[in-house]
Amino acid sequence: MKVVILAGGLGSRLKQFTEVIPKPLLPLGESSILEIIIKKLKEGGFNEIFIATNYKSYMFESCFGDGSKFGVKITYSKEKEFLGTAGPLKLLKDKLNEPFLVIYGDILAAIDLRKLVEFHRKNKSDFTLVTKENYLPISYGIIESDGDIIKNIEEKPKVKTQINAGIYFLNPEAIDYIPEGFFHMTQLAKELIRQGKKVMKYEFNGYWMDIGEKENYEKAQKDVENGNFNY
């Protein structure tokens, strides 16, 4: 099976680290973030990997080569300009001729990818977006009222919601709806919905961490070190 890893971002929120090393190559324990992702992909049955790069693209090739040492085949796609999270797929259209996975290169997720693929196929989905339950803090007190009568005040609650986990499985026909240039996966999902395509969510509630923030990266380092994350 085929997968596109999106690894072209600048990692500006981790600038103190990423001025030297692209974010997906930052270390976690004895491995880089991207090495952990590649091992997880191989475990899930994905053996043909396309890494979409831009910033310091040569470093990815130096680290991973053709992928043979990881038991996979790796091909590199180099953007001349930033294309967002969906734009890079347009460059790979001729190679993505079967349903494929897309994953951000800065996500740690202990997800069973085989179950995701099974869900997509069983439901005959055109585009499946992985979601993660999350609690978002609100910085203000929430007022519950009946007309002008206040019934309750909940101070700075956390609201449960489903967030985009940065992992997708989609049919190759979806690429036809990506325009040239900069375009995001969320825009693609909206366009597919508009076109009457079947866009589904796959709820995932295991370990998940976006490494894009300094505090998240530091927590992920501790989780890997303490064995709290197991890919």
PyMOL CGO cylinders between C-alpha atoms (Angstrom):
from pymol import cmd
from pymol.cgo import CYLINDER

trace = [
    CYLINDER, 0.00, 0.00, 0.00, 1.01, 3.58, -0.64, 0.3, 1, 1, 1, 1, 1, 1,
    CYLINDER, 1.01, 3.58, -0.64, 1.37, 6.55, 1.71, 0.3, 1, 1, 1, 1, 1, 1,
    CYLINDER, 1.37, 6.55, 1.71, 2.32, 10.20, 1.40, 0.3, 1, 1, 1, 1, 1, 1,
    CYLINDER, 2.32, 10.20, 1.40, 4.13, 11.75, 4.37, 0.3, 1, 1, 1, 1, 1, 1,
    CYLINDER, 4.13, 11.75, 4.37, 3.81, 15.53, 4.41, 0.3, 1, 1, 1, 1, 1, 1,
    CYLINDER, 3.81, 15.53, 4.41, 7.20, 16.81, 5.56, 0.3, 1, 1, 1, 1, 1, 1,
    CYLINDER, 7.20, 16.81, 5.56, 7.61, 20.16, 3.80, 0.3, 1, 1, 1, 1, 1, 1,
    CYLINDER, 7.61, 20.16, 3.80, 6.76, 22.60, 6.58, 0.3, 1, 1, 1, 1, 1, 1,
    CYLINDER, 6.76, 22.60, 6.58, 9.15, 25.11, 8.14, 0.3, 1, 1, 1, 1, 1, 1,
    CYLINDER, 9.15, 25.11, 8.14, 8.31, 24.15, 11.72, 0.3, 1, 1, 1, 1, 1, 1,
    CYLINDER, 8.31, 24.15, 11.72, 8.27, 27.83, 12.67, 0.3, 1, 1, 1, 1, 1, 1,
    CYLINDER, 8.27, 27.83, 12.67, 6.74, 27.18, 16.11, 0.3, 1, 1, 1, 1, 1, 1,
    CYLINDER, 6.74, 27.18, 16.11, 9.85, 25.14, 16.95, 0.3, 1, 1, 1, 1, 1, 1,
    CYLINDER, 9.85, 25.14, 16.95, 12.23, 27.63, 15.38, 0.3, 1, 1, 1, 1, 1, 1,
    CYLINDER, 12.23, 27.63, 15.38, 14.93, 27.17, 18.04, 0.3, 1, 1, 1, 1, 1, 1,
    CYLINDER, 14.93, 27.17, 18.04, 15.25, 23.55, 16.85, 0.3, 1, 1, 1, 1, 1, 1,
    CYLINDER, 15.25, 23.55, 16.85, 14.17, 23.66, 13.21, 0.3, 1, 1, 1, 1, 1, 1,
    CYLINDER, 14.17, 23.66, 13.21, 16.61, 26.32, 12.03, 0.3, 1, 1, 1, 1, 1, 1,
    CYLINDER, 16.61, 26.32, 12.03, 19.08, 23.43, 11.85, 0.3, 1, 1, 1, 1, 1, 1,
    CYLINDER, 19.08, 23.43, 11.85, 16.90, 20.31, 11.46, 0.3, 1, 1, 1, 1, 1, 1,
    CYLINDER, 16.90, 20.31, 11.46, 13.48, 19.94, 9.76, 0.3, 1, 1, 1, 1, 1, 1,
    CYLINDER, 13.48, 19.94, 9.76, 10.77, 19.18, 12.31, 0.3, 1, 1, 1, 1, 1, 1,
    CYLINDER, 10.77, 19.18, 12.31, 10.13, 15.55, 11.21, 0.3, 1, 1, 1, 1, 1, 1,
    CYLINDER, 10.13, 15.55, 11.21, 13.84, 14.78, 11.78, 0.3, 1, 1, 1, 1, 1, 1,
    CYLINDER, 13.84, 14.78, 11.78, 13.92, 16.04, 15.37, 0.3, 1, 1, 1, 1, 1, 1,
    CYLINDER, 13.92, 16.04, 15.37, 14.97, 13.28, 17.78, 0.3, 1, 1, 1, 1, 1, 1,
    CYLINDER, 14.97, 13.28, 17.78, 12.65, 11.31, 20.02, 0.3, 1, 1, 1, 1, 1, 1,
    CYLINDER, 12.65, 11.31, 20.02, 14.67, 8.88, 22.10, 0.3, 1, 1, 1, 1, 1, 1,
    CYLINDER, 14.67, 8.88, 22.10, 17.04, 7.02, 19.81, 0.3, 1, 1, 1, 1, 1, 1,
    CYLINDER, 17.04, 7.02, 19.81, 15.01, 7.73, 16.66, 0.3, 1, 1, 1, 1, 1, 1,
    CYLINDER, 15.01, 7.73, 16.66, 13.69, 10.73, 14.77, 0.3, 1, 1, 1, 1, 1, 1,
    CYLINDER, 13.69, 10.73, 14.77, 9.98, 11.51, 14.62, 0.3, 1, 1, 1, 1, 1, 1,
    CYLINDER, 9.98, 11.51, 14.62, 9.90, 10.47, 10.96, 0.3, 1, 1, 1, 1, 1, 1,
    CYLINDER, 9.90, 10.47, 10.96, 11.72, 7.19, 11.61, 0.3, 1, 1, 1, 1, 1, 1,
    CYLINDER, 11.72, 7.19, 11.61, 9.07, 6.29, 14.19, 0.3, 1, 1, 1, 1, 1, 1,
    CYLINDER, 9.07, 6.29, 14.19, 6.34, 7.13, 11.67, 0.3, 1, 1, 1, 1, 1, 1,
    CYLINDER, 6.34, 7.13, 11.67, 7.99, 5.01, 8.95, 0.3, 1, 1, 1, 1, 1, 1,
    CYLINDER, 7.99, 5.01, 8.95, 8.23, 2.02, 11.29, 0.3, 1, 1, 1, 1, 1, 1,
    CYLINDER, 8.23, 2.02, 11.29, 4.58, 2.45, 12.19, 0.3, 1, 1, 1, 1, 1, 1,
    CYLINDER, 4.58, 2.45, 12.19, 3.64, 2.60, 8.51, 0.3, 1, 1, 1, 1, 1, 1,
    CYLINDER, 3.64, 2.60, 8.51, 5.55, -0.59, 7.70, 0.3, 1, 1, 1, 1, 1, 1,
    CYLINDER, 5.55, -0.59, 7.70, 3.81, -2.33, 10.60, 0.3, 1, 1, 1, 1, 1, 1,
    CYLINDER, 3.81, -2.33, 10.60, 0.48, -1.22, 9.10, 0.3, 1, 1, 1, 1, 1, 1,
    CYLINDER, 0.48, -1.22, 9.10, 1.26, -2.69, 5.68, 0.3, 1, 1, 1, 1, 1, 1,
    CYLINDER, 1.26, -2.69, 5.68, 2.43, 0.47, 3.91, 0.3, 1, 1, 1, 1, 1, 1,
    CYLINDER, 2.43, 0.47, 3.91, 5.60, -0.33, 2.01, 0.3, 1, 1, 1, 1, 1, 1,
    CYLINDER, 5.60, -0.33, 2.01, 5.66, 2.35, -0.72, 0.3, 1, 1, 1, 1, 1, 1,
    CYLINDER, 5.66, 2.35, -0.72, 6.31, 5.75, 0.83, 0.3, 1, 1, 1, 1, 1, 1,
    CYLINDER, 6.31, 5.75, 0.83, 6.36, 9.17, -0.81, 0.3, 1, 1, 1, 1, 1, 1,
    CYLINDER, 6.36, 9.17, -0.81, 7.88, 11.92, 1.33, 0.3, 1, 1, 1, 1, 1, 1,
    CYLINDER, 7.88, 11.92, 1.33, 6.70, 15.38, 0.23, 0.3, 1, 1, 1, 1, 1, 1,
    CYLINDER, 6.70, 15.38, 0.23, 9.51, 17.80, 1.08, 0.3, 1, 1, 1, 1, 1, 1,
    CYLINDER, 9.51, 17.80, 1.08, 10.42, 21.45, 0.71, 0.3, 1, 1, 1, 1, 1, 1,
    CYLINDER, 10.42, 21.45, 0.71, 12.50, 22.86, 3.58, 0.3, 1, 1, 1, 1, 1, 1,
    CYLINDER, 12.50, 22.86, 3.58, 15.98, 21.24, 3.75, 0.3, 1, 1, 1, 1, 1, 1,
    CYLINDER, 15.98, 21.24, 3.75, 14.78, 18.37, 1.53, 0.3, 1, 1, 1, 1, 1, 1,
    CYLINDER, 14.78, 18.37, 1.53, 18.32, 17.01, 1.08, 0.3, 1, 1, 1, 1, 1, 1,
    CYLINDER, 18.32, 17.01, 1.08, 18.43, 16.06, 4.77, 0.3, 1, 1, 1, 1, 1, 1,
    CYLINDER, 18.43, 16.06, 4.77, 15.58, 13.59, 4.35, 0.3, 1, 1, 1, 1, 1, 1,
    CYLINDER, 15.58, 13.59, 4.35, 17.38, 11.77, 1.56, 0.3, 1, 1, 1, 1, 1, 1,
    CYLINDER, 17.38, 11.77, 1.56, 20.57, 11.66, 3.62, 0.3, 1, 1, 1, 1, 1, 1,
    CYLINDER, 20.57, 11.66, 3.62, 18.71, 10.09, 6.55, 0.3, 1, 1, 1, 1, 1, 1,
    CYLINDER, 18.71, 10.09, 6.55, 16.47, 7.59, 4.77, 0.3, 1, 1, 1, 1, 1, 1,
    CYLINDER, 16.47, 7.59, 4.77, 17.90, 6.96, 1.32, 0.3, 1, 1, 1, 1, 1, 1,
    CYLINDER, 17.90, 6.96, 1.32, 15.72, 4.65, -0.76, 0.3, 1, 1, 1, 1, 1, 1,
    CYLINDER, 15.72, 4.65, -0.76, 14.14, 3.16, 2.37, 0.3, 1, 1, 1, 1, 1, 1,
    CYLINDER, 14.14, 3.16, 2.37, 15.70, -0.29, 1.95, 0.3, 1, 1, 1, 1, 1, 1,
    CYLINDER, 15.70, -0.29, 1.95, 17.22, -0.27, 5.45, 0.3, 1, 1, 1, 1, 1, 1,
    CYLINDER, 17.22, -0.27, 5.45, 13.67, 0.09, 6.81, 0.3, 1, 1, 1, 1, 1, 1,
    CYLINDER, 13.67, 0.09, 6.81, 12.19, -2.54, 4.51, 0.3, 1, 1, 1, 1, 1, 1,
    CYLINDER, 12.19, -2.54, 4.51, 10.21, -0.03, 2.45, 0.3, 1, 1, 1, 1, 1, 1,
    CYLINDER, 10.21, -0.03, 2.45, 10.55, 1.90, -0.81, 0.3, 1, 1, 1, 1, 1, 1,
    CYLINDER, 10.55, 1.90, -0.81, 10.91, 5.66, -0.39, 0.3, 1, 1, 1, 1, 1, 1,
    CYLINDER, 10.91, 5.66, -0.39, 10.49, 8.25, -3.15, 0.3, 1, 1, 1, 1, 1, 1,
    CYLINDER, 10.49, 8.25, -3.15, 10.97, 11.99, -2.56, 0.3, 1, 1, 1, 1, 1, 1,
    CYLINDER, 10.97, 11.99, -2.56, 8.76, 14.71, -3.99, 0.3, 1, 1, 1, 1, 1, 1,
    CYLINDER, 8.76, 14.71, -3.99, 10.29, 18.19, -3.83, 0.3, 1, 1, 1, 1, 1, 1,
    CYLINDER, 10.29, 18.19, -3.83, 8.07, 21.26, -3.85, 0.3, 1, 1, 1, 1, 1, 1,
    CYLINDER, 8.07, 21.26, -3.85, 9.41, 24.42, -5.46, 0.3, 1, 1, 1, 1, 1, 1,
    CYLINDER, 9.41, 24.42, -5.46, 6.96, 26.43, -3.34, 0.3, 1, 1, 1, 1, 1, 1,
    CYLINDER, 6.96, 26.43, -3.34, 4.78, 25.64, -0.36, 0.3, 1, 1, 1, 1, 1, 1,
    CYLINDER, 4.78, 25.64, -0.36, 1.67, 23.82, -1.53, 0.3, 1, 1, 1, 1, 1, 1,
    CYLINDER, 1.67, 23.82, -1.53, -0.22, 23.30, 1.74, 0.3, 1, 1, 1, 1, 1, 1,
    CYLINDER, -0.22, 23.30, 1.74, -1.30, 19.84, 2.89, 0.3, 1, 1, 1, 1, 1, 1,
    CYLINDER, -1.30, 19.84, 2.89, -3.19, 18.75, -0.24, 0.3, 1, 1, 1, 1, 1, 1,
    CYLINDER, -3.19, 18.75, -0.24, -1.24, 20.54, -2.99, 0.3, 1, 1, 1, 1, 1, 1,
    CYLINDER, -1.24, 20.54, -2.99, 1.68, 18.06, -2.83, 0.3, 1, 1, 1, 1, 1, 1,
    CYLINDER, 1.68, 18.06, -2.83, -0.67, 15.22, -3.83, 0.3, 1, 1, 1, 1, 1, 1,
    CYLINDER, -0.67, 15.22, -3.83, -1.17, 16.88, -7.22, 0.3, 1, 1, 1, 1, 1, 1,
    CYLINDER, -1.17, 16.88, -7.22, 2.55, 16.42, -7.94, 0.3, 1, 1, 1, 1, 1, 1,
    CYLINDER, 2.55, 16.42, -7.94, 2.18, 12.68, -7.28, 0.3, 1, 1, 1, 1, 1, 1,
    CYLINDER, 2.18, 12.68, -7.28, -1.04, 12.10, -9.20, 0.3, 1, 1, 1, 1, 1, 1,
    CYLINDER, -1.04, 12.10, -9.20, 0.49, 9.65, -11.69, 0.3, 1, 1, 1, 1, 1, 1,
    CYLINDER, 0.49, 9.65, -11.69, 1.97, 7.52, -8.88, 0.3, 1, 1, 1, 1, 1, 1,
    CYLINDER, 1.97, 7.52, -8.88, -1.07, 7.47, -6.58, 0.3, 1, 1, 1, 1, 1, 1,
    CYLINDER, -1.07, 7.47, -6.58, -3.19, 5.07, -8.64, 0.3, 1, 1, 1, 1, 1, 1,
    CYLINDER, -3.19, 5.07, -8.64, -4.81, 3.19, -5.74, 0.3, 1, 1, 1, 1, 1, 1,
    CYLINDER, -4.81, 3.19, -5.74, -6.37, 4.19, -2.37, 0.3, 1, 1, 1, 1, 1, 1,
    CYLINDER, -6.37, 4.19, -2.37, -3.61, 5.71, -0.25, 0.3, 1, 1, 1, 1, 1, 1,
    CYLINDER, -3.61, 5.71, -0.25, -2.80, 7.15, 3.16, 0.3, 1, 1, 1, 1, 1, 1,
    CYLINDER, -2.80, 7.15, 3.16, -1.74, 10.71, 3.92, 0.3, 1, 1, 1, 1, 1, 1,
    CYLINDER, -1.74, 10.71, 3.92, -0.09, 11.53, 7.25, 0.3, 1, 1, 1, 1, 1, 1,
    CYLINDER, -0.09, 11.53, 7.25, 1.56, 14.64, 8.61, 0.3, 1, 1, 1, 1, 1, 1,
    CYLINDER, 1.56, 14.64, 8.61, 5.27, 14.21, 9.33, 0.3, 1, 1, 1, 1, 1, 1,
    CYLINDER, 5.27, 14.21, 9.33, 5.01, 15.62, 12.85, 0.3, 1, 1, 1, 1, 1, 1,
    CYLINDER, 5.01, 15.62, 12.85, 2.29, 13.36, 14.27, 0.3, 1, 1, 1, 1, 1, 1,
    CYLINDER, 2.29, 13.36, 14.27, 2.79, 10.53, 16.76, 0.3, 1, 1, 1, 1, 1, 1,
    CYLINDER, 2.79, 10.53, 16.76, -0.23, 8.23, 16.77, 0.3, 1, 1, 1, 1, 1, 1,
    CYLINDER, -0.23, 8.23, 16.77, -0.53, 4.70, 18.11, 0.3, 1, 1, 1, 1, 1, 1,
    CYLINDER, -0.53, 4.70, 18.11, -3.23, 3.92, 15.56, 0.3, 1, 1, 1, 1, 1, 1,
    CYLINDER, -3.23, 3.92, 15.56, -4.00, 0.56, 13.97, 0.3, 1, 1, 1, 1, 1, 1,
    CYLINDER, -4.00, 0.56, 13.97, -3.72, 1.57, 10.32, 0.3, 1, 1, 1, 1, 1, 1,
    CYLINDER, -3.72, 1.57, 10.32, -5.07, -1.76, 9.07, 0.3, 1, 1, 1, 1, 1, 1,
    CYLINDER, -5.07, -1.76, 9.07, -8.35, -1.06, 10.86, 0.3, 1, 1, 1, 1, 1, 1,
    CYLINDER, -8.35, -1.06, 10.86, -8.50, 2.39, 9.25, 0.3, 1, 1, 1, 1, 1, 1,
    CYLINDER, -8.50, 2.39, 9.25, -8.08, 0.87, 5.78, 0.3, 1, 1, 1, 1, 1, 1,
    CYLINDER, -8.08, 0.87, 5.78, -10.72, -1.77, 6.57, 0.3, 1, 1, 1, 1, 1, 1,
    CYLINDER, -10.72, -1.77, 6.57, -13.14, 0.95, 7.73, 0.3, 1, 1, 1, 1, 1, 1,
    CYLINDER, -13.14, 0.95, 7.73, -12.61, 2.96, 4.53, 0.3, 1, 1, 1, 1, 1, 1,
    CYLINDER, -12.61, 2.96, 4.53, -13.18, -0.02, 2.27, 0.3, 1, 1, 1, 1, 1, 1,
    CYLINDER, -13.18, -0.02, 2.27, -16.11, -1.48, 4.21, 0.3, 1, 1, 1, 1, 1, 1,
    CYLINDER, -16.11, -1.48, 4.21, -17.97, 1.84, 4.12, 0.3, 1, 1, 1, 1, 1, 1,
    CYLINDER, -17.97, 1.84, 4.12, -17.04, 2.54, 0.49, 0.3, 1, 1, 1, 1, 1, 1,
    CYLINDER, -17.04, 2.54, 0.49, -15.75, 5.94, 1.53, 0.3, 1, 1, 1, 1, 1, 1,
    CYLINDER, -15.75, 5.94, 1.53, -14.16, 8.36, -0.92, 0.3, 1, 1, 1, 1, 1, 1,
    CYLINDER, -14.16, 8.36, -0.92, -12.25, 10.25, 1.77, 0.3, 1, 1, 1, 1, 1, 1,
    CYLINDER, -12.25, 10.25, 1.77, -11.76, 9.19, 5.39, 0.3, 1, 1, 1, 1, 1, 1,
    CYLINDER, -11.76, 9.19, 5.39, -10.46, 11.66, 7.96, 0.3, 1, 1, 1, 1, 1, 1,
    CYLINDER, -10.46, 11.66, 7.96, -9.13, 10.38, 11.29, 0.3, 1, 1, 1, 1, 1, 1,
    CYLINDER, -9.13, 10.38, 11.29, -10.47, 12.31, 14.28, 0.3, 1, 1, 1, 1, 1, 1,
    CYLINDER, -10.47, 12.31, 14.28, -9.27, 12.45, 17.85, 0.3, 1, 1, 1, 1, 1, 1,
    CYLINDER, -9.27, 12.45, 17.85, -11.37, 13.33, 20.88, 0.3, 1, 1, 1, 1, 1, 1,
    CYLINDER, -11.37, 13.33, 20.88, -9.96, 16.38, 22.59, 0.3, 1, 1, 1, 1, 1, 1,
    CYLINDER, -9.96, 16.38, 22.59, -10.89, 18.83, 25.31, 0.3, 1, 1, 1, 1, 1, 1,
    CYLINDER, -10.89, 18.83, 25.31, -10.45, 22.49, 24.41, 0.3, 1, 1, 1, 1, 1, 1,
    CYLINDER, -10.45, 22.49, 24.41, -10.19, 25.00, 27.27, 0.3, 1, 1, 1, 1, 1, 1,
    CYLINDER, -10.19, 25.00, 27.27, -12.35, 28.13, 27.24, 0.3, 1, 1, 1, 1, 1, 1,
    CYLINDER, -12.35, 28.13, 27.24, -10.78, 31.15, 28.93, 0.3, 1, 1, 1, 1, 1, 1,
    CYLINDER, -10.78, 31.15, 28.93, -14.04, 32.63, 30.16, 0.3, 1, 1, 1, 1, 1, 1,
    CYLINDER, -14.04, 32.63, 30.16, -16.91, 31.66, 32.43, 0.3, 1, 1, 1, 1, 1, 1,
    CYLINDER, -16.91, 31.66, 32.43, -19.85, 30.14, 30.54, 0.3, 1, 1, 1, 1, 1, 1,
    CYLINDER, -19.85, 30.14, 30.54, -23.28, 31.46, 31.46, 0.3, 1, 1, 1, 1, 1, 1,
    CYLINDER, -23.28, 31.46, 31.46, -26.36, 29.22, 31.43, 0.3, 1, 1, 1, 1, 1, 1,
    CYLINDER, -26.36, 29.22, 31.43, -29.57, 31.24, 31.50, 0.3, 1, 1, 1, 1, 1, 1,
    CYLINDER, -29.57, 31.24, 31.50, -33.31, 31.13, 30.98, 0.3, 1, 1, 1, 1, 1, 1,
    CYLINDER, -33.31, 31.13, 30.98, -34.09, 34.44, 29.38, 0.3, 1, 1, 1, 1, 1, 1,
    CYLINDER, -34.09, 34.44, 29.38, -32.46, 37.04, 31.61, 0.3, 1, 1, 1, 1, 1, 1,
    CYLINDER, -32.46, 37.04, 31.61, -32.34, 34.70, 34.63, 0.3, 1, 1, 1, 1, 1, 1,
    CYLINDER, -32.34, 34.70, 34.63, -28.91, 33.14, 35.22, 0.3, 1, 1, 1, 1, 1, 1,
    CYLINDER, -28.91, 33.14, 35.22, -29.18, 29.48, 36.18, 0.3, 1, 1, 1, 1, 1, 1,
    CYLINDER, -29.18, 29.48, 36.18, -25.51, 28.53, 36.40, 0.3, 1, 1, 1, 1, 1, 1,
    CYLINDER, -25.51, 28.53, 36.40, -21.99, 29.80, 35.78, 0.3, 1, 1, 1, 1, 1, 1,
    CYLINDER, -21.99, 29.80, 35.78, -19.29, 27.34, 34.79, 0.3, 1, 1, 1, 1, 1, 1,
    CYLINDER, -19.29, 27.34, 34.79, -15.86, 28.88, 35.18, 0.3, 1, 1, 1, 1, 1, 1,
    CYLINDER, -15.86, 28.88, 35.18, -13.39, 28.20, 32.34, 0.3, 1, 1, 1, 1, 1, 1,
    CYLINDER, -13.39, 28.20, 32.34, -14.77, 24.81, 31.27, 0.3, 1, 1, 1, 1, 1, 1,
    CYLINDER, -14.77, 24.81, 31.27, -13.18, 22.39, 28.85, 0.3, 1, 1, 1, 1, 1, 1,
    CYLINDER, -13.18, 22.39, 28.85, -15.36, 21.55, 25.86, 0.3, 1, 1, 1, 1, 1, 1,
    CYLINDER, -15.36, 21.55, 25.86, -15.17, 18.05, 24.38, 0.3, 1, 1, 1, 1, 1, 1,
    CYLINDER, -15.17, 18.05, 24.38, -14.80, 18.00, 20.62, 0.3, 1, 1, 1, 1, 1, 1,
    CYLINDER, -14.80, 18.00, 20.62, -13.41, 15.98, 17.71, 0.3, 1, 1, 1, 1, 1, 1,
    CYLINDER, -13.41, 15.98, 17.71, -10.28, 17.38, 16.10, 0.3, 1, 1, 1, 1, 1, 1,
    CYLINDER, -10.28, 17.38, 16.10, -8.55, 16.61, 12.83, 0.3, 1, 1, 1, 1, 1, 1,
    CYLINDER, -8.55, 16.61, 12.83, -5.76, 14.13, 13.67, 0.3, 1, 1, 1, 1, 1, 1,
    CYLINDER, -5.76, 14.13, 13.67, -3.72, 14.78, 10.50, 0.3, 1, 1, 1, 1, 1, 1,
    CYLINDER, -3.72, 14.78, 10.50, -4.23, 11.28, 9.08, 0.3, 1, 1, 1, 1, 1, 1,
    CYLINDER, -4.23, 11.28, 9.08, -6.34, 10.54, 5.99, 0.3, 1, 1, 1, 1, 1, 1,
    CYLINDER, -6.34, 10.54, 5.99, -7.16, 7.63, 3.70, 0.3, 1, 1, 1, 1, 1, 1,
    CYLINDER, -7.16, 7.63, 3.70, -8.58, 8.47, 0.31, 0.3, 1, 1, 1, 1, 1, 1,
    CYLINDER, -8.58, 8.47, 0.31, -9.29, 7.21, -3.16, 0.3, 1, 1, 1, 1, 1, 1,
    CYLINDER, -9.29, 7.21, -3.16, -7.04, 8.43, -5.98, 0.3, 1, 1, 1, 1, 1, 1,
    CYLINDER, -7.04, 8.43, -5.98, -9.99, 10.10, -7.76, 0.3, 1, 1, 1, 1, 1, 1,
    CYLINDER, -9.99, 10.10, -7.76, -10.03, 12.70, -4.96, 0.3, 1, 1, 1, 1, 1, 1,
    CYLINDER, -10.03, 12.70, -4.96, -6.86, 14.22, -6.43, 0.3, 1, 1, 1, 1, 1, 1,
    CYLINDER, -6.86, 14.22, -6.43, -8.91, 15.43, -9.41, 0.3, 1, 1, 1, 1, 1, 1,
    CYLINDER, -8.91, 15.43, -9.41, -10.54, 17.99, -7.10, 0.3, 1, 1, 1, 1, 1, 1,
    CYLINDER, -10.54, 17.99, -7.10, -7.24, 19.54, -6.01, 0.3, 1, 1, 1, 1, 1, 1,
    CYLINDER, -7.24, 19.54, -6.01, -6.41, 22.71, -7.98, 0.3, 1, 1, 1, 1, 1, 1,
    CYLINDER, -6.41, 22.71, -7.98, -2.90, 23.70, -8.95, 0.3, 1, 1, 1, 1, 1, 1,
    CYLINDER, -2.90, 23.70, -8.95, -0.97, 25.50, -6.23, 0.3, 1, 1, 1, 1, 1, 1,
    CYLINDER, -0.97, 25.50, -6.23, -1.59, 25.91, -2.51, 0.3, 1, 1, 1, 1, 1, 1,
    CYLINDER, -1.59, 25.91, -2.51, -4.47, 23.80, -1.13, 0.3, 1, 1, 1, 1, 1, 1,
    CYLINDER, -4.47, 23.80, -1.13, -5.24, 22.12, 2.20, 0.3, 1, 1, 1, 1, 1, 1,
    CYLINDER, -5.24, 22.12, 2.20, -6.70, 18.70, 3.00, 0.3, 1, 1, 1, 1, 1, 1,
    CYLINDER, -6.70, 18.70, 3.00, -9.60, 20.32, 4.85, 0.3, 1, 1, 1, 1, 1, 1,
    CYLINDER, -9.60, 20.32, 4.85, -10.41, 22.32, 1.71, 0.3, 1, 1, 1, 1, 1, 1,
    CYLINDER, -10.41, 22.32, 1.71, -10.34, 19.09, -0.28, 0.3, 1, 1, 1, 1, 1, 1,
    CYLINDER, -10.34, 19.09, -0.28, -12.73, 17.43, 2.18, 0.3, 1, 1, 1, 1, 1, 1,
    CYLINDER, -12.73, 17.43, 2.18, -15.15, 20.36, 1.87, 0.3, 1, 1, 1, 1, 1, 1,
    CYLINDER, -15.15, 20.36, 1.87, -14.97, 20.26, -1.93, 0.3, 1, 1, 1, 1, 1, 1,
    CYLINDER, -14.97, 20.26, -1.93, -15.67, 16.52, -1.98, 0.3, 1, 1, 1, 1, 1, 1,
    CYLINDER, -15.67, 16.52, -1.98, -18.68, 17.04, 0.29, 0.3, 1, 1, 1, 1, 1, 1,
    CYLINDER, -18.68, 17.04, 0.29, -19.90, 19.77, -2.07, 0.3, 1, 1, 1, 1, 1, 1,
    CYLINDER, -19.90, 19.77, -2.07, -19.53, 17.35, -4.98, 0.3, 1, 1, 1, 1, 1, 1,
    CYLINDER, -19.53, 17.35, -4.98, -21.66, 14.73, -3.20, 0.3, 1, 1, 1, 1, 1, 1,
    CYLINDER, -21.66, 14.73, -3.20, -18.77, 12.37, -2.42, 0.3, 1, 1, 1, 1, 1, 1,
    CYLINDER, -18.77, 12.37, -2.42, -18.74, 10.18, 0.68, 0.3, 1, 1, 1, 1, 1, 1,
    CYLINDER, -18.74, 10.18, 0.68, -16.52, 11.83, 3.31, 0.3, 1, 1, 1, 1, 1, 1,
    CYLINDER, -16.52, 11.83, 3.31, -16.32, 9.96, 6.60, 0.3, 1, 1, 1, 1, 1, 1,
    CYLINDER, -16.32, 9.96, 6.60, -14.63, 10.26, 9.97, 0.3, 1, 1, 1, 1, 1, 1,
    CYLINDER, -14.63, 10.26, 9.97, -12.74, 7.48, 11.70, 0.3, 1, 1, 1, 1, 1, 1,
    CYLINDER, -12.74, 7.48, 11.70, -12.64, 8.06, 15.45, 0.3, 1, 1, 1, 1, 1, 1,
    CYLINDER, -12.64, 8.06, 15.45, -9.35, 7.21, 17.11, 0.3, 1, 1, 1, 1, 1, 1,
    CYLINDER, -9.35, 7.21, 17.11, -8.83, 7.48, 20.86, 0.3, 1, 1, 1, 1, 1, 1,
    CYLINDER, -8.83, 7.48, 20.86, -5.33, 6.07, 21.41, 0.3, 1, 1, 1, 1, 1, 1,
    CYLINDER, -5.33, 6.07, 21.41, -2.09, 7.97, 22.01, 0.3, 1, 1, 1, 1, 1, 1,
    CYLINDER, -2.09, 7.97, 22.01, -1.80, 11.01, 19.74, 0.3, 1, 1, 1, 1, 1, 1,
    CYLINDER, -1.80, 11.01, 19.74, 0.56, 13.98, 19.83, 0.3, 1, 1, 1, 1, 1, 1,
    CYLINDER, 0.56, 13.98, 19.83, 1.17, 16.89, 17.47, 0.3, 1, 1, 1, 1, 1, 1,
    CYLINDER, 1.17, 16.89, 17.47, 4.86, 17.75, 17.84, 0.3, 1, 1, 1, 1, 1, 1,
    CYLINDER, 4.86, 17.75, 17.84, 4.42, 21.25, 16.41, 0.3, 1, 1, 1, 1, 1, 1,
    CYLINDER, 4.42, 21.25, 16.41, 4.45, 23.03, 19.79, 0.3, 1, 1, 1, 1, 1, 1,
    CYLINDER, 4.45, 23.03, 19.79, 7.51, 23.18, 22.07, 0.3, 1, 1, 1, 1, 1, 1,
    CYLINDER, 7.51, 23.18, 22.07, 5.62, 21.82, 25.10, 0.3, 1, 1, 1, 1, 1, 1,
    CYLINDER, 5.62, 21.82, 25.10, 4.17, 18.97, 23.02, 0.3, 1, 1, 1, 1, 1, 1,
    CYLINDER, 4.17, 18.97, 23.02, 7.60, 18.06, 21.68, 0.3, 1, 1, 1, 1, 1, 1,
    CYLINDER, 7.60, 18.06, 21.68, 9.03, 18.01, 25.19, 0.3, 1, 1, 1, 1, 1, 1,
    CYLINDER, 9.03, 18.01, 25.19, 6.14, 15.86, 26.41, 0.3, 1, 1, 1, 1, 1, 1,
    CYLINDER, 6.14, 15.86, 26.41, 6.60, 13.45, 23.51, 0.3, 1, 1, 1, 1, 1, 1,
    CYLINDER, 6.60, 13.45, 23.51, 10.28, 13.12, 24.38, 0.3, 1, 1, 1, 1, 1, 1,
    CYLINDER, 10.28, 13.12, 24.38, 9.34, 12.15, 27.94, 0.3, 1, 1, 1, 1, 1, 1,
    CYLINDER, 9.34, 12.15, 27.94, 6.61, 9.77, 26.74, 0.3, 1, 1, 1, 1, 1, 1,
    CYLINDER, 6.61, 9.77, 26.74, 9.02, 7.94, 24.45, 0.3, 1, 1, 1, 1, 1, 1,
    CYLINDER, 9.02, 7.94, 24.45, 11.72, 7.88, 27.13, 0.3, 1, 1, 1, 1, 1, 1,
    CYLINDER, 11.72, 7.88, 27.13, 9.29, 6.51, 29.75, 0.3, 1, 1, 1, 1, 1, 1,
    CYLINDER, 9.29, 6.51, 29.75, 7.65, 4.01, 27.43, 0.3, 1, 1, 1, 1, 1, 1,
    CYLINDER, 7.65, 4.01, 27.43, 4.28, 5.79, 27.44, 0.3, 1, 1, 1, 1, 1, 1,
    CYLINDER, 4.28, 5.79, 27.44, 4.22, 5.83, 23.64, 0.3, 1, 1, 1, 1, 1, 1,
    CYLINDER, 4.22, 5.83, 23.64, 4.59, 2.56, 21.78, 0.3, 1, 1, 1, 1, 1, 1,
    CYLINDER, 4.59, 2.56, 21.78, 4.32, 2.72, 18.01, 0.3, 1, 1, 1, 1, 1, 1,
]
cmd.load_cgo(trace, "trace")
